[in-house]
């Protein structure tokens, strides 16, 4: 099942530039390997949604690979407590030493904003993985959760970083 709806924020693509005001910002980086082989492996795990699966999320996507316009719903939790988060890939990074993508929230997502996942091969051959996001609550229950919602986002980000 793929999500339907429209992007819920006007600052499309801003995770590649200066993050917009009016949102909570998140940027976390972790070393995940060393050398070209580790870079290629990490990029593959990222681009085919495996990083999300390894982080404990369910993934239902239009395609097995991230590409502009692909719609994906990620789910976390279990049973009646599962949260579904529909997104659309808004840009792809495909450079010699940088690969990844960003997706934005669609109607029905509990938050509003954009998240970017990027693997980089540094000059010293260290492979880093960075998650960059801007978001704010969209659903009433996320607004009501206040700081608990931000803690959940930080925890999911740590799971992403650990998945590669």
N, C-alpha and C positions, 0 to 999 in steps of 0.2 A: 504494500500500500504506500503510495507516494503522497506527500502533502500537497494541498492546494491552497491558494491564497496569494496575497501580495506581500512584498517586503514591507516591514512595519516601521521603517526609519528612513529619513532622507539622506543621511551622510554615507551613502553607499561607497565602499572602497576606502574609507578613511583609516582602516587599520594599516594601510600602506603608507600613511602620512602622519600628520599631527592628529592625535585623537581629539574628537570634538568635545566641547564643553556640554554640561548638562547630563553627563553620564558618569558612572563609576568606571575607572580605568583599571586594567589589569595587564601586567607584562611580567612573565616569568620565563627564565632561560635556564637550561640545564645541559651539561655535556652528556652526550649519549654514545660516544664512540670515538674512533680515531681512524682516519684514512678514508680513501675513496670507497672501498667496499662497504664500510659501515655507513657512509653517507648514502650510497645507493640503496642499501637495505632499509635504512630508516625512511628514506623518501618513498620507497615502495609500500612500506607498512602504513605510512601516512596517507598516500594517495589512493589506496584501495580500501580505506575505512578500517583496516585491521587495528590501527592504533586506538580507534574508538572502541572496538570490540574488546581489545586487551585491557582497556580501562574499565570494562564492566558494563558498557552501554550496549543496548540493542540498536541495530542499524537497519533501516529499510530505505533503500536508495533507488533512484531511477536507473543507475548504472553501477557497475562494480568499481568505477574509477571516478575521482573528483574531476569535474570539468565545469566550465562556466555554464550556468543554467541548470545544472543537475540539482534536483530536489532530494532531500534526505530528511528522514525523521529519526532522531535519536531518542531513545527511551532509557530512563533510569528508574530504579525502584522495582517493586514487585506487586503483582495482583492489582487490587484497587488503589494501591499507592504508587503505581507507575505513572511517571510524568512523561508526556510525549512533547518533543520539541522540534517542530518543523522548521527547516532552514533551506536556503538556496545558495549554491556556490556563486559568489559574485565576482571573483577573480582567481586566477591561477598564477603562481610564481614558477617559472620553468627556465632557470638559468643554470650555467655550468656548475656553480657552487652554491646555489640556493634553489630549493624546491618546496612547494607547499600550495596552500590555497586559503581563501577566507570564505566563510559563509555568513549570511545575514538571516535574521529572524523573519519568519513568515507569520501571517495571521494564525493565531492559536498557540504560538510559542509563549511560555510564561514570562519571558523577558523580551526586551526590545533592544536590538543592537547588532553587533558584528563581532566575529571571532576569527582570528588568523592563526594558522598553524604553519610554521616554517622551519625547515631543516637547513642548516648551513655548514659548509665545509670551510673552516677558518684557515688563515694563512699558515698556522702551525699544525695543520692537519687534524685539529680537534673538530669533532662533529657536534654541533649544538642544535638544540630544539627549543624554539621559542613559541610561546602562546601569548598572543596580544588580543585584548578585547576591550570593547566599551559596551556598557549595557545599563539598563535601568528596568525596574519592574514593569511588566505589562499586565499581569493578572493581579486581581485584588488580593489573592492569598499570598502572593510573593511580596506585595507592598506591606501586607499585615505582618509577614514574618520578619521584616526589618533586617537586623544584622544576621539573623539565622540564614536568610537567603544568600547573603554575601559569603558566609562561611561555607555553605554548600557549594557555591561557585568556586571558591578557593580549593575545596577538597576535590572537586571534579578536575580542576586544572592540575593538581598534584598527581591525580591518577593518570591524566594524559601524559604528563612528563615522565612518570614511571613506566608507562606502557612501551616506550621506545627503548 
